[in-house]
Amino acid sequence: MKKLQISLMVLLFSIIGKAQEFKFEFTGGKNPSIKFGKLNDVKFLHEISPDFWKNMMMPGGVNEELRQRKSYDYTSGFNTYEKENYTNLIDFISSEITVISNQKSSSMQNTSLLLSPQQKLLLSNADLNSDINIKIKFKIKKQPYDSPEFVSKIKTGEINIAVIPDQEAEFPGGYKQATAYLTNNFINPVGAKNAAAINAKFTINEVGQIVNVQLMYQAKDNKINLLILDVLKKMPKWKPAMILNGTRVSQDFYVAFGGGC
């Protein structure tokens, strides 16, 4: 069955009192994503991810310049409290969409924010193993408040978007219960400092079982490594991920522990 890679970061939540007790919780943090069932509905480039511009990686200062320009453009209905949308502030030049699956990639280029038929077909053929990479080129539009000498050079941006199930796998009781399970069974026994070295990966299969548990980063003390492997393997059965037609699919998770002092 198809798999998905999703990062779930376990971050330091608070430090309490002189004993410096640590609490951890799942934040649900992950890369920009699009649900599998939405791939056929996308018409414009920025519809591939709700936070398309916010998560776009650009050369230093470009994102901040666009934010400032958006805050100035009250006449167009933009302000700093709305979601970032820079399409009225730029002259779009080109895009390249690359779909990567099973170490193979296919790309399509276009000169419009409106997806070409070839780009739409490329997205519709993506599966749950896929990552979508988008590279764009644009210029910032000259505005009335710019100096007469203002000329924008070509800017570049890049974003990676994961294809995720329409209904993601879920720990019994949700992320809070998952946090409690890891805190009680791993964080508390070894301490936050020791746990911080661990980065693990596991898969929730089509029936909700935990399989393929492995460590991406290990602690120096092998007892800690063996404990987290055991704790993850003994997690309660999850509710498996599904796509729109009701088919259950497997889903990969990464868990990273951070914090400590």
Backbone bond lengths (Angstrom), bond angles and torsions (degrees), N, CA, C in turn:
res aa  C-N    CA-C-N  psi(-1)  N-CA   C-N-CA  omega(-1)  CA-C   N-CA-C  phi
1 M - - - 1.469 - - 1.533 110.22 -
2 K 1.292 114.15 159.87 1.456 118.89 -177.27 1.519 111.16 -74.45
3 K 1.319 114.67 148.72 1.455 120.43 -177.37 1.514 110.88 -120.65
4 L 1.313 114.88 165.03 1.458 121.83 178.75 1.503 108.76 -136.64
5 Q 1.304 116.29 139.98 1.452 120.68 175.34 1.519 108.68 -101.79
6 I 1.332 115.51 120.19 1.467 121.55 179.39 1.517 107.64 -132.25
7 S 1.302 117.39 136.71 1.454 121.15 177.19 1.516 110.10 -94.22
8 L 1.326 116.17 128.75 1.462 121.30 172.02 1.525 106.53 -118.97
9 M 1.292 116.83 107.09 1.452 121.53 -175.20 1.522 110.41 -90.22
10 V 1.345 115.80 125.70 1.458 120.74 174.45 1.519 107.07 -94.76
11 L 1.331 116.67 107.27 1.454 122.12 -171.45 1.521 111.46 -107.82
12 L 1.311 116.40 155.99 1.457 122.59 174.91 1.517 109.85 -61.95
13 F 1.335 117.49 123.40 1.471 121.45 -175.70 1.513 111.30 -96.87
14 S 1.342 119.05 -47.86 1.457 118.96 179.87 1.517 110.83 -160.51
15 I 1.311 115.25 159.71 1.452 122.70 175.07 1.524 107.43 -121.74
16 I 1.329 116.93 125.65 1.458 120.13 -171.78 1.532 110.46 -121.02
17 G 1.344 115.71 126.64 1.454 121.93 168.85 1.519 114.87 67.02
18 K 1.318 115.52 -176.29 1.455 122.15 -176.92 1.527 111.58 -67.68
19 A 1.308 116.74 -29.23 1.456 120.38 -178.50 1.520 111.44 -73.88
20 Q 1.335 116.47 -9.20 1.459 122.75 178.97 1.530 110.85 51.24
21 E 1.341 115.43 56.60 1.453 120.33 176.36 1.528 108.78 -74.24
22 F 1.310 115.46 137.31 1.452 120.35 -177.06 1.521 110.44 -106.91
23 K 1.333 116.05 138.85 1.450 121.33 172.21 1.527 108.21 -120.68
24 F 1.303 116.08 138.14 1.452 121.42 179.39 1.521 109.79 -121.20
25 E 1.330 115.98 151.39 1.452 118.99 173.48 1.519 109.68 -148.95
26 F 1.325 116.20 155.12 1.456 120.06 173.20 1.519 108.81 -71.42
27 T 1.314 115.57 133.60 1.463 119.03 174.93 1.513 111.87 -96.09
28 G 1.316 116.88 -12.82 1.470 119.31 -174.92 1.512 112.60 72.23
29 G 1.344 117.44 15.27 1.452 121.10 -178.61 1.513 112.12 -62.80
30 K 1.323 118.15 138.88 1.447 121.75 178.35 1.510 109.57 -159.74
31 N 1.317 114.96 167.50 1.450 119.51 177.44 1.523 110.20 -67.34
32 P 1.343 118.75 161.37 1.464 119.15 172.82 1.519 109.49 -52.06
33 S 1.323 116.81 143.74 1.460 119.36 -173.30 1.525 111.06 -145.22
34 I 1.324 114.78 163.59 1.458 122.58 172.32 1.518 107.43 -135.60
35 K 1.326 116.59 138.20 1.449 119.93 178.70 1.530 110.13 -73.00
36 F 1.314 113.83 143.48 1.459 121.78 -175.65 1.528 111.89 -52.74
37 G 1.327 116.79 -42.19 1.453 121.17 -177.44 1.517 114.55 -71.26
38 K 1.342 117.89 -12.31 1.467 122.06 -178.66 1.526 112.54 -90.32
39 L 1.317 117.12 -9.64 1.463 119.87 -173.60 1.523 112.74 -60.59
40 N 1.324 116.45 -33.15 1.466 119.64 -178.75 1.522 113.00 -79.96
41 D 1.334 117.81 -12.08 1.469 121.39 -174.58 1.523 113.65 -95.95
42 V 1.322 117.02 -10.13 1.466 120.48 -174.13 1.531 110.41 -72.32
43 K 1.339 116.30 129.08 1.464 121.57 178.01 1.521 112.13 -113.98
44 F 1.358 115.86 -34.80 1.450 120.66 -178.87 1.529 110.01 -115.49
45 L 1.308 114.79 153.51 1.457 121.09 -175.95 1.524 112.18 -55.58
46 H 1.341 117.16 -45.63 1.461 120.45 -175.36 1.522 112.94 -73.99
47 E 1.350 118.34 -6.99 1.458 120.93 176.48 1.524 112.60 -80.61
48 I 1.322 117.35 -9.75 1.459 120.13 179.94 1.515 110.65 -66.74
49 S 1.328 117.16 -29.22 1.464 121.39 176.67 1.524 108.77 -141.66
50 P 1.357 118.22 132.21 1.470 120.54 178.82 1.524 113.05 -57.61
51 D 1.318 116.72 -31.85 1.475 121.44 -179.59 1.526 110.37 -107.89
52 F 1.321 115.21 42.86 1.461 121.31 -174.55 1.523 112.17 -53.46
53 W 1.328 116.98 -54.11 1.462 119.82 -176.65 1.522 111.69 -74.73
54 K 1.309 116.82 -35.75 1.470 120.24 -179.61 1.522 111.39 -60.99
55 N 1.333 116.51 -38.40 1.463 120.93 -176.76 1.525 113.63 -94.11
56 M 1.318 116.79 0.85 1.453 120.47 179.40 1.528 110.52 -67.66
57 M 1.316 116.84 127.52 1.460 121.52 176.73 1.530 108.70 -86.16
58 M 1.342 115.61 122.20 1.457 120.95 -177.21 1.527 109.66 -132.18
59 P 1.334 116.44 163.26 1.467 119.53 175.59 1.523 110.71 -57.74
60 G 1.308 116.77 154.18 1.456 123.16 -175.70 1.518 113.94 -48.33
61 G 1.331 115.92 128.58 1.449 121.54 173.54 1.514 115.40 91.01
62 V 1.345 119.03 -16.92 1.459 120.74 -175.39 1.522 110.90 -69.56
63 N 1.333 117.13 -45.72 1.464 120.27 178.82 1.523 111.06 -59.47
64 E 1.327 116.49 -43.29 1.464 120.51 -179.19 1.524 110.55 -65.81
65 E 1.317 117.48 -38.84 1.464 120.60 178.08 1.528 110.35 -62.59
66 L 1.341 117.10 -41.75 1.454 120.20 179.04 1.521 111.39 -66.01
67 R 1.337 117.15 -38.50 1.466 120.34 177.34 1.524 111.21 -61.66
68 Q 1.317 116.03 -44.31 1.456 120.07 -179.82 1.527 110.85 -64.12
69 R 1.321 116.43 -43.15 1.458 120.05 179.97 1.527 111.10 -64.50
70 K 1.319 116.44 -36.34 1.451 119.65 177.72 1.523 110.91 -63.86
71 S 1.325 116.50 -40.11 1.468 120.28 -179.07 1.529 111.44 -66.86
72 Y 1.343 117.56 -25.69 1.460 120.91 178.29 1.533 111.65 -77.64
73 D 1.345 116.76 -24.83 1.456 120.91 -167.68 1.529 112.06 -88.91
74 Y 1.313 116.86 57.80 1.460 121.05 -179.18 1.535 112.23 -65.25
75 T 1.317 117.70 -29.48 1.461 120.71 -178.08 1.516 112.22 -63.99
76 S 1.334 116.95 -24.28 1.466 120.82 178.60 1.517 112.09 -94.63
77 G 1.327 115.82 5.74 1.459 119.02 178.56 1.513 114.22 86.14
78 F 1.312 117.74 7.61 1.454 120.67 178.81 1.528 109.73 -87.43
79 N 1.307 117.15 146.89 1.464 121.13 167.38 1.516 108.30 -156.00
80 T 1.304 116.53 170.51 1.458 120.96 -171.68 1.516 113.08 -70.19
81 Y 1.331 118.82 -9.87 1.458 120.77 -177.18 1.529 112.81 -95.94
82 E 1.333 117.62 -9.72 1.449 120.23 178.32 1.525 110.36 -87.05
83 K 1.353 115.40 165.89 1.452 119.45 175.91 1.521 109.28 -61.11
84 E 1.322 115.18 146.57 1.455 119.54 -178.13 1.525 110.11 -67.87
85 N 1.311 115.67 126.23 1.455 122.39 176.45 1.520 106.85 -149.03
86 Y 1.327 116.08 108.43 1.456 120.35 -171.22 1.525 112.95 -105.17
87 T 1.335 117.71 9.83 1.454 119.24 -172.55 1.522 112.90 -62.83
88 N 1.350 119.17 -26.15 1.469 121.48 178.58 1.529 111.80 -85.29
89 L 1.319 116.88 -5.04 1.464 120.47 -177.30 1.524 112.69 -105.20
90 I 1.334 116.48 -2.52 1.459 119.00 -175.00 1.522 111.40 -127.30
91 D 1.317 115.33 156.52 1.457 122.78 166.21 1.521 106.26 -102.53
92 F 1.325 115.35 108.40 1.460 120.76 -175.73 1.523 110.21 -73.51
93 I 1.325 115.95 137.99 1.470 120.44 -179.09 1.524 111.45 -109.10
94 S 1.335 117.36 -54.91 1.462 118.64 -176.68 1.519 111.32 -161.93
95 S 1.321 114.69 161.58 1.460 121.37 173.79 1.520 109.58 -137.06
96 E 1.318 115.21 153.07 1.458 121.54 171.42 1.525 107.69 -133.23
97 I 1.331 116.78 118.06 1.454 122.16 177.72 1.524 108.44 -102.22
98 T 1.321 116.11 127.40 1.461 121.51 177.48 1.518 108.86 -122.56
99 V 1.319 116.65 126.55 1.460 122.07 175.68 1.525 108.02 -104.57
100 I 1.338 115.77 123.89 1.461 121.95 -176.28 1.520 108.69 -113.45
101 S 1.334 116.76 123.24 1.455 121.83 -179.67 1.515 109.09 -146.58
102 N 1.344 115.20 128.92 1.472 120.36 179.13 1.529 111.93 53.07
103 Q 1.336 115.55 42.37 1.467 123.91 177.12 1.535 112.89 65.59
104 K 1.329 117.04 13.34 1.449 121.30 173.53 1.522 108.87 -113.64
105 S 1.330 116.89 146.78 1.462 119.85 -177.34 1.522 111.27 -133.74
106 S 1.344 114.46 148.30 1.464 122.06 174.73 1.515 107.83 -134.02
107 S 1.342 117.25 138.91 1.460 121.68 -175.34 1.519 111.81 -128.59
108 M 1.342 114.98 149.95 1.454 122.21 174.05 1.521 108.91 -140.29
109 Q 1.335 116.68 137.27 1.456 121.94 -179.70 1.523 110.45 -107.59
110 N 1.344 114.78 161.04 1.461 120.64 -179.48 1.516 108.58 -160.14
111 T 1.325 116.95 163.40 1.471 121.23 -179.53 1.520 111.68 -117.02
112 S 1.328 117.71 21.39 1.457 121.75 -178.71 1.525 110.10 -141.88
113 L 1.349 115.33 152.70 1.464 119.75 172.01 1.525 110.99 -67.84
114 L 1.332 117.20 -23.52 1.456 121.77 173.16 1.521 108.00 -75.61
115 L 1.338 116.53 124.20 1.453 120.41 -176.64 1.521 111.02 -63.73
116 S 1.308 115.82 141.46 1.455 120.71 174.45 1.530 109.00 -77.29
117 P 1.341 118.52 159.75 1.466 120.31 176.16 1.529 112.41 -54.70
118 Q 1.338 115.86 -36.10 1.467 119.65 179.65 1.528 111.54 -68.03
119 Q 1.334 117.31 -39.87 1.460 120.54 177.64 1.530 110.85 -66.73
120 K 1.337 117.57 -40.28 1.457 121.13 178.67 1.528 110.75 -63.31
121 L 1.317 116.76 -40.34 1.461 120.96 178.01 1.518 110.44 -65.08
122 L 1.321 116.42 -40.19 1.463 121.09 178.13 1.524 110.89 -59.40
123 L 1.336 116.69 -44.65 1.464 120.76 179.82 1.523 111.51 -68.52
124 S 1.315 116.90 -40.10 1.469 119.61 -178.02 1.523 111.83 -66.34
125 N 1.321 117.31 -22.60 1.460 121.43 178.66 1.523 113.08 -89.63
126 A 1.336 117.63 -4.05 1.467 120.97 179.20 1.522 109.41 -69.55
127 D 1.322 116.93 148.45 1.459 120.34 177.80 1.526 109.85 -122.59
128 L 1.327 116.23 -173.67 1.460 120.81 -175.50 1.516 113.50 -70.92
129 N 1.307 117.31 -7.78 1.465 120.01 173.32 1.526 111.46 -86.84
130 S 1.314 116.91 -3.33 1.456 120.48 -167.03 1.523 113.75 -88.04
131 D 1.308 114.19 147.96 1.462 123.76 164.54 1.524 106.88 -118.34
132 I 1.321 115.94 139.58 1.456 121.44 -179.35 1.519 108.85 -108.90
133 N 1.317 116.43 121.60 1.465 122.07 176.74 1.522 108.59 -109.26
134 I 1.336 115.95 129.36 1.465 121.00 -179.79 1.527 108.86 -123.33
135 K 1.314 116.00 126.85 1.461 122.06 174.91 1.528 107.89 -117.46
136 I 1.325 116.03 133.18 1.465 119.92 -179.00 1.527 110.88 -128.08
137 K 1.333 114.86 156.82 1.462 122.38 171.98 1.523 107.49 -129.45
138 F 1.342 116.19 139.67 1.463 120.46 -178.53 1.526 109.70 -159.45
139 K 1.330 114.75 167.61 1.458 121.77 171.37 1.520 108.51 -121.66
140 I 1.320 116.72 148.17 1.461 120.96 175.72 1.531 109.02 -79.66
141 K 1.334 116.67 130.01 1.463 121.02 -178.93 1.524 111.08 -66.98
142 K 1.303 115.72 143.17 1.458 120.32 173.95 1.523 109.34 -73.13
143 Q 1.333 117.08 133.98 1.456 123.22 -178.13 1.539 109.81 -113.65
144 P 1.335 117.57 161.39 1.472 120.44 -179.50 1.525 113.09 -56.81
145 Y 1.339 116.96 -28.75 1.465 118.83 -178.02 1.528 112.73 -83.05
146 D 1.345 117.87 -4.96 1.465 120.44 178.18 1.527 110.98 -77.04
147 S 1.294 115.77 153.62 1.461 120.83 176.54 1.527 109.43 -69.43
148 P 1.321 117.71 156.54 1.478 120.58 179.87 1.522 112.62 -58.32
149 E 1.319 116.27 -25.55 1.460 120.29 -176.81 1.539 112.76 -84.67
150 F 1.359 117.33 -3.36 1.464 119.71 -174.92 1.530 111.90 -64.43
151 V 1.318 114.68 124.32 1.461 121.85 174.06 1.527 107.26 -138.67
152 S 1.309 116.44 122.62 1.459 120.08 -178.65 1.518 110.69 -85.95
153 K 1.321 115.34 131.70 1.461 120.19 172.40 1.532 108.91 -81.00
154 I 1.308 116.56 165.00 1.461 120.70 178.90 1.526 109.53 -67.49
155 K 1.331 115.40 127.15 1.458 122.14 178.15 1.533 109.00 -103.81
156 T 1.311 115.50 154.77 1.462 120.60 178.38 1.525 109.75 -124.22
157 G 1.308 115.76 151.91 1.459 121.43 175.85 1.516 109.83 -146.21
158 E 1.329 114.86 156.81 1.463 119.71 -179.16 1.519 109.37 -147.53
159 I 1.327 116.91 141.88 1.456 121.74 178.17 1.522 108.88 -144.51
160 N 1.327 116.15 141.63 1.459 122.65 174.86 1.521 108.89 -111.70
161 I 1.322 117.04 131.10 1.457 122.51 -175.17 1.524 109.49 -127.74
162 A 1.328 117.04 129.52 1.458 121.95 179.35 1.517 110.64 -89.46
163 V 1.323 116.36 141.36 1.462 121.60 173.00 1.530 107.64 -88.42
164 I 1.339 116.56 120.09 1.461 121.00 -174.41 1.521 111.05 -117.00
165 P 1.334 117.84 158.87 1.472 119.78 176.99 1.523 110.82 -62.99
166 D 1.317 116.23 156.29 1.461 120.72 178.51 1.520 110.87 -67.44
167 Q 1.315 117.00 -31.84 1.463 122.40 172.74 1.514 107.62 -127.92
168 E 1.338 116.63 112.69 1.458 120.70 -174.35 1.530 111.66 -77.68
169 A 1.330 114.90 156.12 1.461 120.33 176.29 1.527 109.56 -59.68
170 E 1.328 116.59 146.10 1.467 120.44 -175.07 1.520 111.52 -136.54
171 F 1.331 115.63 130.64 1.461 122.48 173.82 1.526 108.38 -68.19
172 P 1.339 118.77 143.87 1.470 120.24 178.45 1.529 111.78 -55.15
173 G 1.311 116.47 117.35 1.462 120.68 -178.14 1.508 113.77 91.83
174 G 1.335 118.15 -4.77 1.456 120.85 177.05 1.521 114.20 89.90
175 Y 1.349 115.33 -170.37 1.462 121.92 -175.12 1.532 113.11 -64.05
176 K 1.330 116.93 -33.85 1.467 119.12 -180.00 1.519 111.25 -63.48
177 Q 1.332 116.07 -41.59 1.451 119.34 178.21 1.527 111.27 -70.07
178 A 1.323 116.64 -34.83 1.467 119.79 175.51 1.515 110.58 -63.17
179 T 1.337 116.08 -40.66 1.457 121.18 177.02 1.520 111.15 -61.46
180 A 1.322 115.83 -45.44 1.468 120.30 179.90 1.520 110.64 -61.85
181 Y 1.337 116.17 -40.45 1.462 120.21 -179.88 1.528 110.87 -62.15
182 L 1.327 117.09 -47.92 1.464 120.51 -178.93 1.523 111.93 -69.28
183 T 1.329 116.65 -36.50 1.461 120.56 178.54 1.524 111.39 -63.51
184 N 1.312 115.58 -48.31 1.470 120.38 -176.55 1.525 112.64 -70.39
185 N 1.315 116.30 -34.67 1.463 119.66 -171.99 1.518 114.50 -99.34
186 F 1.349 116.55 -16.16 1.460 118.38 -178.44 1.522 113.67 -131.75
187 I 1.341 117.38 -54.17 1.465 120.18 -176.08 1.523 111.57 -60.03
188 N 1.327 116.54 -51.80 1.472 119.94 -177.77 1.517 113.39 -62.78
189 P 1.340 119.89 -43.95 1.466 119.42 -179.53 1.528 114.54 -64.83
190 V 1.343 118.44 -35.86 1.467 119.25 -174.56 1.522 112.81 -103.72
191 G 1.345 118.34 -17.43 1.458 121.53 -176.80 1.520 111.64 89.20
192 A 1.320 115.00 147.59 1.467 120.55 -175.46 1.521 113.04 -61.46
193 K 1.342 116.14 -37.03 1.456 119.91 -178.11 1.520 111.47 -61.48
194 N 1.330 115.89 -45.03 1.461 120.71 -179.41 1.526 111.64 -71.67
195 A 1.336 116.28 -35.36 1.467 120.01 -179.15 1.524 111.64 -67.76
196 A 1.338 116.83 -26.86 1.459 121.20 -173.38 1.520 113.31 -62.11
197 A 1.338 117.04 -18.87 1.466 119.77 -178.60 1.525 112.53 -78.34
198 I 1.331 117.29 -14.25 1.458 121.19 -169.22 1.526 112.48 -89.28
199 N 1.329 115.30 135.32 1.451 123.05 170.25 1.519 106.30 -137.15
200 A 1.328 117.19 116.20 1.458 121.26 -172.25 1.517 111.99 -121.97
201 K 1.309 115.02 159.05 1.459 122.28 177.88 1.526 108.41 -131.01
202 F 1.326 116.53 140.61 1.453 120.44 174.46 1.519 109.45 -150.64
203 T 1.322 115.70 165.08 1.459 121.69 -178.67 1.518 110.07 -120.53
204 I 1.333 115.88 135.90 1.460 121.67 169.31 1.525 106.25 -98.14
205 N 1.347 116.33 113.69 1.462 118.51 -175.36 1.524 112.15 -80.55
206 E 1.314 116.55 -173.04 1.455 122.01 -172.30 1.529 114.10 -66.97
207 V 1.323 117.44 -15.85 1.469 120.22 177.70 1.527 111.78 -111.07
208 G 1.348 116.87 10.88 1.454 121.12 175.10 1.507 115.51 88.32
209 Q 1.324 117.66 7.34 1.459 120.91 179.54 1.523 110.92 -82.33
210 I 1.336 115.79 151.35 1.465 121.48 177.69 1.518 108.51 -90.38
211 V 1.322 117.18 119.87 1.463 121.98 -178.64 1.530 109.28 -134.86
212 N 1.321 115.35 168.15 1.474 122.40 174.87 1.530 112.68 54.69
213 V 1.321 117.05 44.32 1.469 120.86 177.91 1.517 109.35 -75.61
214 Q 1.320 116.81 129.75 1.462 120.79 179.21 1.518 110.16 -152.02
215 L 1.331 115.64 156.58 1.461 121.67 179.84 1.515 109.67 -99.52
216 M 1.339 115.85 128.46 1.455 121.42 175.50 1.535 110.54 -88.12
217 Y 1.343 115.63 -37.67 1.462 122.85 173.47 1.516 107.88 -130.78
218 Q 1.339 116.10 136.07 1.459 120.51 -174.18 1.516 112.08 -114.79
219 A 1.339 114.68 158.72 1.463 121.82 172.21 1.532 108.88 -83.25
220 K 1.322 115.97 159.58 1.467 120.01 177.60 1.528 111.09 -68.34
221 D 1.315 116.01 -33.15 1.466 121.36 179.33 1.532 108.95 -85.32
222 N 1.314 116.63 114.02 1.465 120.17 -176.10 1.523 112.52 -65.67
223 K 1.338 118.08 -22.67 1.465 120.77 177.24 1.530 110.30 -62.78
224 I 1.337 116.00 -36.68 1.465 121.08 178.10 1.519 110.12 -67.49
225 N 1.339 116.32 -41.52 1.459 120.50 178.35 1.527 111.42 -61.92
226 L 1.326 116.09 -44.24 1.466 120.30 -179.51 1.526 110.96 -66.00
227 L 1.357 116.36 -35.49 1.456 119.65 -179.19 1.524 111.29 -65.87
228 I 1.350 118.35 -47.53 1.456 119.41 -177.48 1.526 110.92 -66.11
229 L 1.337 117.35 -35.53 1.465 119.76 176.18 1.520 110.55 -61.68
230 D 1.332 116.33 -42.93 1.461 121.43 179.96 1.530 111.25 -66.55
231 V 1.340 116.36 -42.17 1.465 121.57 -179.01 1.530 110.81 -63.52
232 L 1.320 116.34 -42.37 1.464 119.88 -179.81 1.532 111.32 -68.79
233 K 1.311 116.09 -41.33 1.466 119.57 -179.76 1.529 112.19 -65.01
234 K 1.341 116.60 -28.61 1.463 120.96 -177.07 1.528 113.29 -95.01
235 M 1.337 117.07 9.51 1.461 119.07 176.92 1.528 110.23 -58.92
236 P 1.343 117.14 148.76 1.469 119.41 174.82 1.524 110.50 -60.29
237 K 1.303 115.94 158.51 1.462 122.02 178.11 1.526 110.14 -59.73
238 W 1.329 116.63 134.84 1.461 122.30 178.30 1.528 110.50 -90.47
239 K 1.325 116.00 162.61 1.457 121.55 167.31 1.525 106.36 -79.98
240 P 1.323 119.43 118.71 1.467 120.21 -173.37 1.524 113.31 -69.14
241 A 1.329 115.08 158.56 1.464 121.70 177.17 1.523 109.78 -72.00
242 M 1.346 116.11 154.10 1.460 121.34 178.26 1.527 110.52 -141.29
243 I 1.315 115.86 155.65 1.456 121.17 170.31 1.525 107.95 -102.48
244 L 1.341 117.67 175.81 1.455 122.23 -169.09 1.529 114.13 -58.19
245 N 1.321 117.24 -34.06 1.460 118.65 -177.40 1.530 112.95 -79.59
246 G 1.334 116.45 5.60 1.457 121.03 177.47 1.509 114.74 90.80
247 T 1.325 117.75 -1.01 1.462 121.38 178.72 1.526 110.08 -71.64
248 R 1.316 115.92 129.88 1.462 120.51 177.10 1.529 109.51 -80.89
249 V 1.319 115.65 139.49 1.466 120.99 -178.80 1.522 109.44 -131.96
250 S 1.319 116.29 154.82 1.460 120.31 176.08 1.521 110.21 -81.03
251 Q 1.303 116.64 157.36 1.475 121.96 -174.68 1.521 109.38 -146.37
252 D 1.326 115.81 130.64 1.462 122.07 178.72 1.522 110.73 -90.37
253 F 1.330 116.83 141.05 1.452 122.78 176.41 1.525 110.23 -126.74
254 Y 1.322 115.10 144.49 1.466 121.55 170.94 1.521 107.37 -112.94
255 V 1.315 116.94 136.82 1.456 121.84 177.24 1.518 108.01 -124.95
256 A 1.328 117.04 121.44 1.456 122.51 178.65 1.519 108.01 -118.63
257 F 1.321 116.31 138.07 1.459 121.73 178.89 1.520 107.74 -106.07
258 G 1.345 117.05 132.00 1.466 120.53 -179.62 1.496 110.80 -132.66
259 G 1.325 115.93 163.76 1.458 120.36 178.15 1.507 111.82 109.26
260 G 1.314 115.30 -164.89 1.453 120.67 -175.93 1.504 110.84 94.73
261 C 1.328 116.99 162.26 1.454 119.58 179.31 1.519 109.02 -153.47
